[in-house]
Amino acid sequence: MTDEQTLAYVQAAAVAVGLPLDAAQTARVAVHLQRTAGMAALLDAVPLHDADEPAEIYCPAPYGLAAH
């Protein structure tokens, strides 16, 4: 997204969730959003195969047990 598109997205999202942001806050959020999108693009570009992270690795704790 371009700078203008990102700023427009942040403004629209803030309105949609009822978050009052002034112009400076909106600009800062847009900068951080673009930075985060850039980092995500770098991660997304790494080729991964199904065997790189098998689903069996995820093992949730039984329901109701507190972590110690």
PDB file of N, H, CA, C and O in Angstrom:
ATOM      1  N   MET A   1       0.848  -1.186   0.000  1.00  0.00           N
ATOM      2  CA  MET A   1       0.000   0.000   0.000  1.00  0.00           C
ATOM      3  C   MET A   1       0.888   1.242   0.000  1.00  0.00           C
ATOM      4  O   MET A   1       1.999   1.233   0.529  1.00  0.00           O
ATOM      5  N   THR A   2       0.382   2.282  -0.592  1.00  0.00           N
ATOM      6  H   THR A   2      -0.521   2.289  -1.022  1.00  0.00           H
ATOM      7  CA  THR A   2       1.100   3.548  -0.583  1.00  0.00           C
ATOM      8  C   THR A   2       0.907   4.232   0.765  1.00  0.00           C
ATOM      9  O   THR A   2       0.077   3.815   1.573  1.00  0.00           O
ATOM     10  N   ASP A   3       1.683   5.285   0.997  1.00  0.00           N
ATOM     11  H   ASP A   3       2.357   5.624   0.341  1.00  0.00           H
ATOM     12  CA  ASP A   3       1.535   6.041   2.240  1.00  0.00           C
ATOM     13  C   ASP A   3       0.111   6.569   2.398  1.00  0.00           C
ATOM     14  O   ASP A   3      -0.466   6.516   3.484  1.00  0.00           O
ATOM     15  N   GLU A   4      -0.442   7.073   1.308  1.00  0.00           N
ATOM     16  H   GLU A   4       0.027   7.116   0.426  1.00  0.00           H
ATOM     17  CA  GLU A   4      -1.793   7.634   1.353  1.00  0.00           C
ATOM     18  C   GLU A   4      -2.838   6.560   1.626  1.00  0.00           C
ATOM     19  O   GLU A   4      -3.785   6.789   2.378  1.00  0.00           O
ATOM     20  N   GLN A   5      -2.670   5.393   1.018  1.00  0.00           N
ATOM     21  H   GLN A   5      -1.901   5.207   0.406  1.00  0.00           H
ATOM     22  CA  GLN A   5      -3.604   4.294   1.236  1.00  0.00           C
ATOM     23  C   GLN A   5      -3.537   3.789   2.679  1.00  0.00           C
ATOM     24  O   GLN A   5      -4.563   3.484   3.287  1.00  0.00           O
ATOM     25  N   THR A   6      -2.338   3.706   3.209  1.00  0.00           N
ATOM     26  H   THR A   6      -1.505   3.954   2.714  1.00  0.00           H
ATOM     27  CA  THR A   6      -2.181   3.254   4.586  1.00  0.00           C
ATOM     28  C   THR A   6      -2.823   4.245   5.546  1.00  0.00           C
ATOM     29  O   THR A   6      -3.512   3.846   6.485  1.00  0.00           O
ATOM     30  N   LEU A   7      -2.603   5.520   5.315  1.00  0.00           N
ATOM     31  H   LEU A   7      -2.043   5.843   4.552  1.00  0.00           H
ATOM     32  CA  LEU A   7      -3.201   6.548   6.167  1.00  0.00           C
ATOM     33  C   LEU A   7      -4.725   6.490   6.086  1.00  0.00           C
ATOM     34  O   LEU A   7      -5.403   6.582   7.109  1.00  0.00           O
ATOM     35  N   ALA A   8      -5.263   6.338   4.886  1.00  0.00           N
ATOM     36  H   ALA A   8      -4.712   6.263   4.055  1.00  0.00           H
ATOM     37  CA  ALA A   8      -6.714   6.235   4.720  1.00  0.00           C
ATOM     38  C   ALA A   8      -7.258   5.002   5.428  1.00  0.00           C
ATOM     39  O   ALA A   8      -8.329   5.055   6.031  1.00  0.00           O
ATOM     40  N   TYR A   9      -6.526   3.890   5.361  1.00  0.00           N
ATOM     41  H   TYR A   9      -5.656   3.847   4.871  1.00  0.00           H
ATOM     42  CA  TYR A   9      -6.947   2.658   6.040  1.00  0.00           C
ATOM     43  C   TYR A   9      -6.997   2.876   7.545  1.00  0.00           C
ATOM     44  O   TYR A   9      -7.975   2.509   8.196  1.00  0.00           O
ATOM     45  N   VAL A  10      -5.946   3.472   8.098  1.00  0.00           N
ATOM     46  H   VAL A  10      -5.151   3.770   7.569  1.00  0.00           H
ATOM     47  CA  VAL A  10      -5.892   3.713   9.544  1.00  0.00           C
ATOM     48  C   VAL A  10      -7.035   4.626   9.971  1.00  0.00           C
ATOM     49  O   VAL A  10      -7.673   4.387  10.996  1.00  0.00           O
ATOM     50  N   GLN A  11      -7.292   5.662   9.195  1.00  0.00           N
ATOM     51  H   GLN A  11      -6.774   5.857   8.363  1.00  0.00           H
ATOM     52  CA  GLN A  11      -8.393   6.577   9.521  1.00  0.00           C
ATOM     53  C   GLN A  11      -9.728   5.845   9.497  1.00  0.00           C
ATOM     54  O   GLN A  11     -10.542   6.011  10.405  1.00  0.00           O
ATOM     55  N   ALA A  12      -9.957   5.042   8.470  1.00  0.00           N
ATOM     56  H   ALA A  12      -9.295   4.908   7.733  1.00  0.00           H
ATOM     57  CA  ALA A  12     -11.225   4.314   8.358  1.00  0.00           C
ATOM     58  C   ALA A  12     -11.372   3.277   9.467  1.00  0.00           C
ATOM     59  O   ALA A  12     -12.453   3.123  10.035  1.00  0.00           O
ATOM     60  N   ALA A  13     -10.287   2.567   9.777  1.00  0.00           N
ATOM     61  H   ALA A  13      -9.409   2.693   9.316  1.00  0.00           H
ATOM     62  CA  ALA A  13     -10.342   1.560  10.832  1.00  0.00           C
ATOM     63  C   ALA A  13     -10.611   2.203  12.190  1.00  0.00           C
ATOM     64  O   ALA A  13     -11.364   1.658  12.996  1.00  0.00           O
ATOM     65  N   ALA A  14     -10.004   3.349  12.443  1.00  0.00           N
ATOM     66  H   ALA A  14      -9.392   3.792  11.788  1.00  0.00           H
ATOM     67  CA  ALA A  14     -10.232   4.047  13.711  1.00  0.00           C
ATOM     68  C   ALA A  14     -11.696   4.451  13.843  1.00  0.00           C
ATOM     69  O   ALA A  14     -12.286   4.315  14.915  1.00  0.00           O
ATOM     70  N   VAL A  15     -12.271   4.937  12.773  1.00  0.00           N
ATOM     71  H   VAL A  15     -11.792   5.047  11.902  1.00  0.00           H
ATOM     72  CA  VAL A  15     -13.690   5.313  12.795  1.00  0.00           C
ATOM     73  C   VAL A  15     -14.556   4.076  13.014  1.00  0.00           C
ATOM     74  O   VAL A  15     -15.521   4.113  13.778  1.00  0.00           O
ATOM     75  N   ALA A  16     -14.206   2.979  12.339  1.00  0.00           N
ATOM     76  H   ALA A  16     -13.422   2.948  11.719  1.00  0.00           H
ATOM     77  CA  ALA A  16     -15.011   1.757  12.432  1.00  0.00           C
ATOM     78  C   ALA A  16     -15.060   1.199  13.849  1.00  0.00           C
ATOM     79  O   ALA A  16     -16.082   0.650  14.262  1.00  0.00           O
ATOM     80  N   VAL A  17     -13.971   1.331  14.597  1.00  0.00           N
ATOM     81  H   VAL A  17     -13.140   1.777  14.262  1.00  0.00           H
ATOM     82  CA  VAL A  17     -13.942   0.793  15.959  1.00  0.00           C
ATOM     83  C   VAL A  17     -14.157   1.868  17.020  1.00  0.00           C
ATOM     84  O   VAL A  17     -14.061   1.589  18.215  1.00  0.00           O
ATOM     85  N   GLY A  18     -14.446   3.098  16.589  1.00  0.00           N
ATOM     86  H   GLY A  18     -14.524   3.325  15.618  1.00  0.00           H
ATOM     87  CA  GLY A  18     -14.730   4.176  17.530  1.00  0.00           C
ATOM     88  C   GLY A  18     -13.514   4.649  18.307  1.00  0.00           C
ATOM     89  O   GLY A  18     -13.625   5.035  19.471  1.00  0.00           O
ATOM     90  N   LEU A  19     -12.355   4.619  17.665  1.00  0.00           N
ATOM     91  H   LEU A  19     -12.265   4.305  16.720  1.00  0.00           H
ATOM     92  CA  LEU A  19     -11.115   5.029  18.316  1.00  0.00           C
ATOM     93  C   LEU A  19     -10.769   6.454  17.896  1.00  0.00           C
ATOM     94  O   LEU A  19     -10.403   6.686  16.744  1.00  0.00           O
ATOM     95  N   PRO A  20     -10.880   7.401  18.809  1.00  0.00           N
ATOM     96  CA  PRO A  20     -10.576   8.788  18.438  1.00  0.00           C
ATOM     97  C   PRO A  20      -9.068   9.015  18.335  1.00  0.00           C
ATOM     98  O   PRO A  20      -8.358   8.945  19.338  1.00  0.00           O
ATOM     99  N   LEU A  21      -8.589   9.284  17.137  1.00  0.00           N
ATOM    100  H   LEU A  21      -9.166   9.340  16.323  1.00  0.00           H
ATOM    101  CA  LEU A  21      -7.177   9.576  16.907  1.00  0.00           C
ATOM    102  C   LEU A  21      -7.037  10.948  16.267  1.00  0.00           C
ATOM    103  O   LEU A  21      -7.769  11.288  15.338  1.00  0.00           O
ATOM    104  N   ASP A  22      -6.084  11.737  16.774  1.00  0.00           N
ATOM    105  H   ASP A  22      -5.489  11.461  17.528  1.00  0.00           H
ATOM    106  CA  ASP A  22      -5.819  13.004  16.100  1.00  0.00           C
ATOM    107  C   ASP A  22      -4.895  12.738  14.913  1.00  0.00           C
ATOM    108  O   ASP A  22      -4.471  11.602  14.700  1.00  0.00           O
ATOM    109  N   ALA A  23      -4.586  13.765  14.151  1.00  0.00           N
ATOM    110  H   ALA A  23      -4.931  14.688  14.324  1.00  0.00           H
ATOM    111  CA  ALA A  23      -3.795  13.596  12.925  1.00  0.00           C
ATOM    112  C   ALA A  23      -2.410  13.028  13.217  1.00  0.00           C
ATOM    113  O   ALA A  23      -1.925  12.174  12.475  1.00  0.00           O
ATOM    114  N   ALA A  24      -1.771  13.489  14.282  1.00  0.00           N
ATOM    115  H   ALA A  24      -2.165  14.183  14.885  1.00  0.00           H
ATOM    116  CA  ALA A  24      -0.430  13.003  14.610  1.00  0.00           C
ATOM    117  C   ALA A  24      -0.467  11.527  15.012  1.00  0.00           C
ATOM    118  O   ALA A  24       0.398  10.749  14.608  1.00  0.00           O
ATOM    119  N   GLN A  25      -1.452  11.150  15.794  1.00  0.00           N
ATOM    120  H   GLN A  25      -2.154  11.782  16.123  1.00  0.00           H
ATOM    121  CA  GLN A  25      -1.574   9.750  16.205  1.00  0.00           C
ATOM    122  C   GLN A  25      -1.841   8.858  14.995  1.00  0.00           C
ATOM    123  O   GLN A  25      -1.258   7.782  14.866  1.00  0.00           O
ATOM    124  N   THR A  26      -2.716   9.310  14.120  1.00  0.00           N
ATOM    125  H   THR A  26      -3.190  10.185  14.225  1.00  0.00           H
ATOM    126  CA  THR A  26      -3.049   8.547  12.920  1.00  0.00           C
ATOM    127  C   THR A  26      -1.810   8.338  12.059  1.00  0.00           C
ATOM    128  O   THR A  26      -1.584   7.247  11.535  1.00  0.00           O
ATOM    129  N   ALA A  27      -1.015   9.382  11.920  1.00  0.00           N
ATOM    130  H   ALA A  27      -1.198  10.268  12.345  1.00  0.00           H
ATOM    131  CA  ALA A  27       0.210   9.282  11.118  1.00  0.00           C
ATOM    132  C   ALA A  27       1.191   8.284  11.745  1.00  0.00           C
ATOM    133  O   ALA A  27       1.812   7.495  11.033  1.00  0.00           O
ATOM    134  N   ARG A  28       1.329   8.319  13.070  1.00  0.00           N
ATOM    135  H   ARG A  28       0.825   8.961  13.648  1.00  0.00           H
ATOM    136  CA  ARG A  28       2.242   7.380  13.745  1.00  0.00           C
ATOM    137  C   ARG A  28       1.767   5.938  13.574  1.00  0.00           C
ATOM    138  O   ARG A  28       2.573   5.046  13.312  1.00  0.00           O
ATOM    139  N   VAL A  29       0.477   5.711  13.720  1.00  0.00           N
ATOM    140  H   VAL A  29      -0.179   6.436  13.933  1.00  0.00           H
ATOM    141  CA  VAL A  29      -0.063   4.353  13.538  1.00  0.00           C
ATOM    142  C   VAL A  29       0.189   3.878  12.113  1.00  0.00           C
ATOM    143  O   VAL A  29       0.553   2.722  11.898  1.00  0.00           O
ATOM    144  N   ALA A  30      -0.004   4.766  11.137  1.00  0.00           N
ATOM    145  H   ALA A  30      -0.300   5.705  11.312  1.00  0.00           H
ATOM    146  CA  ALA A  30       0.212   4.400   9.735  1.00  0.00           C
ATOM    147  C   ALA A  30       1.672   4.030   9.489  1.00  0.00           C
ATOM    148  O   ALA A  30       1.950   3.076   8.761  1.00  0.00           O
ATOM    149  N   VAL A  31       2.600   4.763  10.079  1.00  0.00           N
ATOM    150  H   VAL A  31       2.374   5.537  10.670  1.00  0.00           H
ATOM    151  CA  VAL A  31       4.025   4.447   9.924  1.00  0.00           C
ATOM    152  C   VAL A  31       4.326   3.071  10.508  1.00  0.00           C
ATOM    153  O   VAL A  31       5.016   2.268   9.881  1.00  0.00           O
ATOM    154  N   HIS A  32       3.818   2.798  11.695  1.00  0.00           N
ATOM    155  H   HIS A  32       3.258   3.450  12.205  1.00  0.00           H
ATOM    156  CA  HIS A  32       4.060   1.498  12.324  1.00  0.00           C
ATOM    157  C   HIS A  32       3.394   0.371  11.538  1.00  0.00           C
ATOM    158  O   HIS A  32       3.952  -0.720  11.430  1.00  0.00           O
ATOM    159  N   LEU A  33       2.215   0.624  10.993  1.00  0.00           N
ATOM    160  H   LEU A  33       1.762   1.511  11.081  1.00  0.00           H
ATOM    161  CA  LEU A  33       1.531  -0.392  10.192  1.00  0.00           C
ATOM    162  C   LEU A  33       2.345  -0.730   8.951  1.00  0.00           C
ATOM    163  O   LEU A  33       2.484  -1.902   8.600  1.00  0.00           O
ATOM    164  N   GLN A  34       2.881   0.281   8.290  1.00  0.00           N
ATOM    165  H   GLN A  34       2.769   1.233   8.575  1.00  0.00           H
ATOM    166  CA  GLN A  34       3.700   0.019   7.101  1.00  0.00           C
ATOM    167  C   GLN A  34       4.972  -0.734   7.471  1.00  0.00           C
ATOM    168  O   GLN A  34       5.398  -1.623   6.734  1.00  0.00           O
ATOM    169  N   ARG A  35       5.577  -0.394   8.591  1.00  0.00           N
ATOM    170  H   ARG A  35       5.231   0.329   9.190  1.00  0.00           H
ATOM    171  CA  ARG A  35       6.782  -1.102   9.043  1.00  0.00           C
ATOM    172  C   ARG A  35       6.454  -2.574   9.318  1.00  0.00           C
ATOM    173  O   ARG A  35       7.202  -3.471   8.930  1.00  0.00           O
ATOM    174  N   THR A  36       5.332  -2.803   9.988  1.00  0.00           N
ATOM    175  H   THR A  36       4.724  -2.074  10.304  1.00  0.00           H
ATOM    176  CA  THR A  36       4.919  -4.169  10.297  1.00  0.00           C
ATOM    177  C   THR A  36       4.608  -4.945   9.021  1.00  0.00           C
ATOM    178  O   THR A  36       4.960  -6.119   8.911  1.00  0.00           O
ATOM    179  N   ALA A  37       3.963  -4.313   8.074  1.00  0.00           N
ATOM    180  H   ALA A  37       3.677  -3.359   8.164  1.00  0.00           H
ATOM    181  CA  ALA A  37       3.662  -4.967   6.797  1.00  0.00           C
ATOM    182  C   ALA A  37       4.949  -5.318   6.061  1.00  0.00           C
ATOM    183  O   ALA A  37       5.028  -6.362   5.414  1.00  0.00           O
ATOM    184  N   GLY A  38       5.951  -4.460   6.154  1.00  0.00           N
ATOM    185  H   GLY A  38       5.887  -3.611   6.679  1.00  0.00           H
ATOM    186  CA  GLY A  38       7.240  -4.751   5.532  1.00  0.00           C
ATOM    187  C   GLY A  38       7.908  -5.952   6.155  1.00  0.00           C
ATOM    188  O   GLY A  38       8.465  -6.793   5.449  1.00  0.00           O
ATOM    189  N   MET A  39       7.857  -6.042   7.487  1.00  0.00           N
ATOM    190  H   MET A  39       7.405  -5.359   8.060  1.00  0.00           H
ATOM    191  CA  MET A  39       8.442  -7.204   8.168  1.00  0.00           C
ATOM    192  C   MET A  39       7.681  -8.478   7.810  1.00  0.00           C
ATOM    193  O   MET A  39       8.289  -9.529   7.605  1.00  0.00           O
ATOM    194  N   ALA A  40       6.361  -8.389   7.733  1.00  0.00           N
ATOM    195  H   ALA A  40       5.867  -7.536   7.899  1.00  0.00           H
ATOM    196  CA  ALA A  40       5.549  -9.550   7.375  1.00  0.00           C
ATOM    197  C   ALA A  40       5.864 -10.012   5.953  1.00  0.00           C
ATOM    198  O   ALA A  40       5.878 -11.212   5.676  1.00  0.00           O
ATOM    199  N   ALA A  41       6.116  -9.062   5.057  1.00  0.00           N
ATOM    200  H   ALA A  41       6.105  -8.088   5.283  1.00  0.00           H
ATOM    201  CA  ALA A  41       6.451  -9.419   3.675  1.00  0.00           C
ATOM    202  C   ALA A  41       7.773 -10.181   3.622  1.00  0.00           C
ATOM    203  O   ALA A  41       7.916 -11.118   2.837  1.00  0.00           O
ATOM    204  N   LEU A  42       8.742  -9.786   4.454  1.00  0.00           N
ATOM    205  H   LEU A  42       8.626  -9.025   5.092  1.00  0.00           H
ATOM    206  CA  LEU A  42      10.014 -10.507   4.504  1.00  0.00           C
ATOM    207  C   LEU A  42       9.804 -11.943   4.973  1.00  0.00           C
ATOM    208  O   LEU A  42      10.369 -12.874   4.400  1.00  0.00           O
ATOM    209  N   LEU A  43       9.003 -12.121   6.001  1.00  0.00           N
ATOM    210  H   LEU A  43       8.544 -11.364   6.467  1.00  0.00           H
ATOM    211  CA  LEU A  43       8.725 -13.468   6.502  1.00  0.00           C
ATOM    212  C   LEU A  43       7.942 -14.288   5.488  1.00  0.00           C
ATOM    213  O   LEU A  43       8.184 -15.483   5.318  1.00  0.00           O
ATOM    214  N   ASP A  44       7.003 -13.634   4.818  1.00  0.00           N
ATOM    215  H   ASP A  44       6.806 -12.663   4.956  1.00  0.00           H
ATOM    216  CA  ASP A  44       6.175 -14.324   3.834  1.00  0.00           C
ATOM    217  C   ASP A  44       7.001 -14.794   2.636  1.00  0.00           C
ATOM    218  O   ASP A  44       6.625 -15.752   1.960  1.00  0.00           O
ATOM    219  N   ALA A  45       8.122 -14.125   2.373  1.00  0.00           N
ATOM    220  H   ALA A  45       8.427 -13.347   2.922  1.00  0.00           H
ATOM    221  CA  ALA A  45       8.959 -14.471   1.228  1.00  0.00           C
ATOM    222  C   ALA A  45       9.832 -15.694   1.489  1.00  0.00           C
ATOM    223  O   ALA A  45      10.415 -16.239   0.552  1.00  0.00           O
ATOM    224  N   VAL A  46       9.934 -16.135   2.740  1.00  0.00           N
ATOM    225  H   VAL A  46       9.460 -15.691   3.501  1.00  0.00           H
ATOM    226  CA  VAL A  46      10.752 -17.305   3.064  1.00  0.00           C
ATOM    227  C   VAL A  46       9.995 -18.560   2.632  1.00  0.00           C
ATOM    228  O   VAL A  46       8.867 -18.796   3.062  1.00  0.00           O
ATOM    229  N   PRO A  47      10.627 -19.355   1.782  1.00  0.00           N
ATOM    230  CA  PRO A  47       9.926 -20.562   1.333  1.00  0.00           C
ATOM    231  C   PRO A  47       9.866 -21.610   2.445  1.00  0.00           C
ATOM    232  O   PRO A  47      10.896 -22.001   2.995  1.00  0.00           O
ATOM    233  N   LEU A  48       8.675 -22.052   2.764  1.00  0.00           N
ATOM    234  H   LEU A  48       7.839 -21.734   2.317  1.00  0.00           H
ATOM    235  CA  LEU A  48       8.468 -23.101   3.756  1.00  0.00           C
ATOM    236  C   LEU A  48       7.683 -24.241   3.115  1.00  0.00           C
ATOM    237  O   LEU A  48       6.843 -24.035   2.239  1.00  0.00           O
ATOM    238  N   HIS A  49       7.979 -25.409   3.568  1.00  0.00           N
ATOM    239  H   HIS A  49       8.661 -25.576   4.280  1.00  0.00           H
ATOM    240  CA  HIS A  49       7.272 -26.595   3.083  1.00  0.00           C
ATOM    241  C   HIS A  49       6.480 -27.189   4.244  1.00  0.00           C
ATOM    242  O   HIS A  49       6.705 -26.827   5.399  1.00  0.00           O
ATOM    243  N   ASP A  50       5.574 -28.078   3.950  1.00  0.00           N
ATOM    244  H   ASP A  50       5.392 -28.372   3.012  1.00  0.00           H
ATOM    245  CA  ASP A  50       4.734 -28.677   4.985  1.00  0.00           C
ATOM    246  C   ASP A  50       5.562 -29.322   6.094  1.00  0.00           C
ATOM    247  O   ASP A  50       5.167 -29.280   7.259  1.00  0.00           O
ATOM    248  N   ALA A  51       6.684 -29.906   5.757  1.00  0.00           N
ATOM    249  H   ALA A  51       7.006 -29.940   4.810  1.00  0.00           H
ATOM    250  CA  ALA A  51       7.510 -30.596   6.734  1.00  0.00           C
ATOM    251  C   ALA A  51       8.300 -29.632   7.626  1.00  0.00           C
ATOM    252  O   ALA A  51       8.852 -30.057   8.641  1.00  0.00           O
ATOM    253  N   ASP A  52       8.364 -28.358   7.273  1.00  0.00           N
ATOM    254  H   ASP A  52       7.915 -28.013   6.448  1.00  0.00           H
ATOM    255  CA  ASP A  52       9.128 -27.398   8.059  1.00  0.00           C
ATOM    256  C   ASP A  52       8.500 -27.109   9.416  1.00  0.00           C
ATOM    257  O   ASP A  52       9.205 -26.781  10.370  1.00  0.00           O
ATOM    258  N   GLU A  53       7.208 -27.226   9.507  1.00  0.00           N
ATOM    259  H   GLU A  53       6.634 -27.493   8.732  1.00  0.00           H
ATOM    260  CA  GLU A  53       6.518 -27.000  10.778  1.00  0.00           C
ATOM    261  C   GLU A  53       5.300 -27.911  10.852  1.00  0.00           C
ATOM    262  O   GLU A  53       4.181 -27.492  10.558  1.00  0.00           O
ATOM    263  N   PRO A  54       5.523 -29.141  11.241  1.00  0.00           N
ATOM    264  CA  PRO A  54       4.410 -30.085  11.281  1.00  0.00           C
ATOM    265  C   PRO A  54       3.382 -29.709  12.354  1.00  0.00           C
ATOM    266  O   PRO A  54       3.726 -29.172  13.407  1.00  0.00           O
ATOM    267  N   ALA A  55       2.153 -29.997  12.067  1.00  0.00           N
ATOM    268  H   ALA A  55       1.874 -30.434  11.211  1.00  0.00           H
ATOM    269  CA  ALA A  55       1.071 -29.657  12.982  1.00  0.00           C
ATOM    270  C   ALA A  55       1.195 -30.374  14.315  1.00  0.00           C
ATOM    271  O   ALA A  55       0.672 -29.891  15.320  1.00  0.00           O
ATOM    272  N   GLU A  56       1.866 -31.501  14.350  1.00  0.00           N
ATOM    273  H   GLU A  56       2.291 -31.893  13.534  1.00  0.00           H
ATOM    274  CA  GLU A  56       1.984 -32.270  15.583  1.00  0.00           C
ATOM    275  C   GLU A  56       2.761 -31.531  16.670  1.00  0.00           C
ATOM    276  O   GLU A  56       2.671 -31.892  17.843  1.00  0.00           O
ATOM    277  N   ILE A  57       3.510 -30.516  16.302  1.00  0.00           N
ATOM    278  H   ILE A  57       3.582 -30.222  15.349  1.00  0.00           H
ATOM    279  CA  ILE A  57       4.288 -29.765  17.295  1.00  0.00           C
ATOM    280  C   ILE A  57       3.351 -29.053  18.274  1.00  0.00           C
ATOM    281  O   ILE A  57       3.670 -28.938  19.457  1.00  0.00           O
ATOM    282  N   TYR A  58       2.214 -28.583  17.801  1.00  0.00           N
ATOM    283  H   TYR A  58       1.955 -28.677  16.839  1.00  0.00           H
ATOM    284  CA  TYR A  58       1.273 -27.873  18.664  1.00  0.00           C
ATOM    285  C   TYR A  58       0.582 -28.862  19.583  1.00  0.00           C
ATOM    286  O   TYR A  58      -0.051 -29.811  19.121  1.00  0.00           O
ATOM    287  N   CYS A  59       0.703 -28.643  20.879  1.00  0.00           N
ATOM    288  H   CYS A  59       1.217 -27.872  21.255  1.00  0.00           H
ATOM    289  CA  CYS A  59       0.095 -29.537  21.859  1.00  0.00           C
ATOM    290  C   CYS A  59      -0.502 -28.664  22.975  1.00  0.00           C
ATOM    291  O   CYS A  59       0.202 -28.313  23.922  1.00  0.00           O
ATOM    292  N   PRO A  60      -1.772 -28.317  22.873  1.00  0.00           N
ATOM    293  CA  PRO A  60      -2.373 -27.455  23.895  1.00  0.00           C
ATOM    294  C   PRO A  60      -2.477 -28.171  25.241  1.00  0.00           C
ATOM    295  O   PRO A  60      -2.620 -29.392  25.308  1.00  0.00           O
ATOM    296  N   ALA A  61      -2.399 -27.378  26.307  1.00  0.00           N
ATOM    297  H   ALA A  61      -2.282 -26.386  26.253  1.00  0.00           H
ATOM    298  CA  ALA A  61      -2.564 -27.938  27.650  1.00  0.00           C
ATOM    299  C   ALA A  61      -4.011 -28.357  27.836  1.00  0.00           C
ATOM    300  O   ALA A  61      -4.908 -27.760  27.242  1.00  0.00           O
ATOM    301  N   PRO A  62      -4.249 -29.368  28.645  1.00  0.00           N
ATOM    302  CA  PRO A  62      -5.620 -29.770  28.914  1.00  0.00           C
ATOM    303  C   PRO A  62      -6.439 -28.615  29.491  1.00  0.00           C
ATOM    304  O   PRO A  62      -5.925 -27.802  30.259  1.00  0.00           O
ATOM    305  N   TYR A  63      -7.682 -28.556  29.123  1.00  0.00           N
ATOM    306  H   TYR A  63      -8.099 -29.217  28.500  1.00  0.00           H
ATOM    307  CA  TYR A  63      -8.557 -27.484  29.583  1.00  0.00           C
ATOM    308  C   TYR A  63      -8.676 -27.487  31.100  1.00  0.00           C
ATOM    309  O   TYR A  63      -8.854 -28.539  31.714  1.00  0.00           O
ATOM    310  N   GLY A  64      -8.578 -26.309  31.698  1.00  0.00           N
ATOM    311  H   GLY A  64      -8.433 -25.455  31.199  1.00  0.00           H
ATOM    312  CA  GLY A  64      -8.790 -26.171  33.114  1.00  0.00           C
ATOM    313  C   GLY A  64      -7.530 -26.246  33.968  1.00  0.00           C
ATOM    314  O   GLY A  64      -7.579 -25.948  35.161  1.00  0.00           O
ATOM    315  N   LEU A  65      -6.429 -26.630  33.392  1.00  0.00           N
ATOM    316  H   LEU A  65      -6.390 -26.872  32.423  1.00  0.00           H
ATOM    317  CA  LEU A  65      -5.182 -26.706  34.163  1.00  0.00           C
ATOM    318  C   LEU A  65      -4.474 -25.369  34.100  1.00  0.00           C
ATOM    319  O   LEU A  65      -4.307 -24.803  33.019  1.00  0.00           O
ATOM    320  N   ALA A  66      -4.062 -24.865  35.234  1.00  0.00           N
ATOM    321  H   ALA A  66      -4.198 -25.325  36.111  1.00  0.00           H
ATOM    322  CA  ALA A  66      -3.347 -23.586  35.282  1.00  0.00           C
ATOM    323  C   ALA A  66      -1.876 -23.820  34.987  1.00  0.00           C
ATOM    324  O   ALA A  66      -1.304 -24.830  35.396  1.00  0.00           O
ATOM    325  N   ALA A  67      -1.276 -22.893  34.282  1.00  0.00           N
ATOM    326  H   ALA A  67      -1.741 -22.072  33.950  1.00  0.00           H
ATOM    327  CA  ALA A  67       0.157 -22.975  34.000  1.00  0.00           C
ATOM    328  C   ALA A  67       0.943 -22.647  35.246  1.00  0.00           C
ATOM    329  O   ALA A  67       0.594 -21.729  35.987  1.00  0.00           O
ATOM    330  N   HIS A  68       2.001 -23.392  35.477  1.00  0.00           N
ATOM    331  H   HIS A  68       2.285 -24.138  34.875  1.00  0.00           H
ATOM    332  CA  HIS A  68       2.840 -23.148  36.648  1.00  0.00           C
ATOM    333  C   HIS A  68       4.190 -22.690  36.249  1.00  0.00           C
ATOM    334  O   HIS A  68       5.034 -22.435  37.109  1.00  0.00           O
TER     335      HIS A  68
END
